[in-house]
Amino acid sequence: MNDDDWQTATSVLRLSTQLVDGIQAGMAERGFADIRPVHGFVFTALAQGPATASTLAGQLEITKQAAAQLISYLVERGYLVREMDPSDGRAQLVSLTTRGRSATSAARESAEQHVGTWRDKLSGAEFDSLTSAVNTLGTPGRLRPNW
């Protein structure tokens, strides 16, 4: 890797860190100080609909034990609810509660607010170029924690 590529890589990582930190700060300001970045991945996965712990673990590429810990934490704080799976009496489905959906909305607002700070620092053309480049490079796919 040449120096320019390394500089680009570290700058993108710093920008990503700043975005995560900005979302965290925005979440705390909106009354969700007990949410961590990893919880956002759970909310994103469950925004598609209820899932079992096993399915959630597979979507996030984490162990079933890690998924169970995340679910328990979020159930205890009122973000998720467990219900029996009507198609499999042995399984439980987890889904977002009203509080969980509110946290998801707050995360989106926080992200938009932070991206707005980038818009303020760049010219319109620079911001449009950044948006285009990021959308080109950021291939669609799932979001997942780095565990």
N, C-alpha and C positions, 0 to 999 in steps of 0.2 A: 504494500500500500504506500503510495507516495504521500508527501506531507499535506498536499491539498485535499486528498481523499480523507486522510485522518482528521483534518480540521473540519471537514464537512460532517463526518460521522460524529465527532464529539459535539459539534454545534447542534446537530439534530437531537442527540441525546439530552443536551442541556435544555433545549426548547421543550422536549417532551417532559422533562422533570419540572420545568416551570409551569407547564400546563397542568400537570397532576397537582402540584403545590397550589396553583390558583384555584383549581376545583375544590381541593380540600379546604382552603380558606373560605371560599364561597359557601361550601356546605356548612361550615361552622357558623358563619354569619347568618345562615338561614335556619339555624336550630338543629343541625344534624352533626354535632361535633363527635358523636360516637361512631360515625361511619368512616371507614378506611378505604383506600383505593381498591383493595381486593374485593370489597363488598359491591362496588360498582359493577364488577364483572358478573357477579351473581344476579344483580338487578337487571342487567342487560340481557342475560340468558333467560331470566324468568319473564321479561317483558313480552316474550313470544307466547307465553302461556305456562301453566303449571308443569312441573317436572318432578321426577323422583330424584333422590340424592344420587343414585347411580348414574342417571342420565346427565345430571348436572356435572358430576365429576368428569364424565366423558367429554362433555362440551367444553369444560374449562381445562381439560387435560391435567387434572389433579387427582390425587387418590380419593377413594371413597371416604376415608377417615377425615381428610382435609375438608371435603364437601360437607360431611356431617358436622364438623366443628363450626364451619361458616354458617350453616343452617341454624344450628343451636343458638349461636350468638345472635343472629338476626331474628329468630323467633322470640328469644328472651326480651328483645328490645322492641318488639311489636312491628317489625318490618315484613316478616313472613308469617304464614300460617301453614300448619301441617293438617292435611285431611286424608282420609282413606281414599285410595284409588278405587273408583267404582268398577273398573275393569279387572282389578287384581286385589282381592281382599287382604293379601299379605303385604302389599306395598302402600307407601304413603306418598302423596303428592305435596309439594310445597309450592306456594304461590305468594305473590306480593299482596300485602294488605293495603289499605288506603294510605297508611303511613309510608309503606314501601314505595307506592306510586308517587307520593309527594316527594320523597327523597330522590327518586329518579328524575322528577321534574326539576328539583332544585339543582341536581348535578348538571343537567342540561343548561339551565340558566347560568350557573357558575362557569361552565365551559364557554358559553357564548360571551359572557362578560369578559373572561380572560382573553379570548380571541379578539375581542374588541380593543384590547390594549395593543395588540399587534397592529390592528388596522390603524390605530392612532399614531403609531410610530413609523408607518410606511406610507408612501404615496399610494394613491389609488391603483396605479399601474403595478407597483411593486407588490401590493397585497393581492391583486388579481393573479400575478405571476406565481406568487407563493401558493395560493389556493390551487391553481392549475397544476403546479409541480407536485404538490402533496397529494392531490387527487389522482394524478397519473401514477405516482410511485406507491401509494398506499393501496395496494390491491385489496379488493373486497374480501372479507373473510371474518372469522369470528375474532372477538377480543378475548384475551385470556390473561390471567395473572402470570407473573414470572416466579413460579414457586419451584 
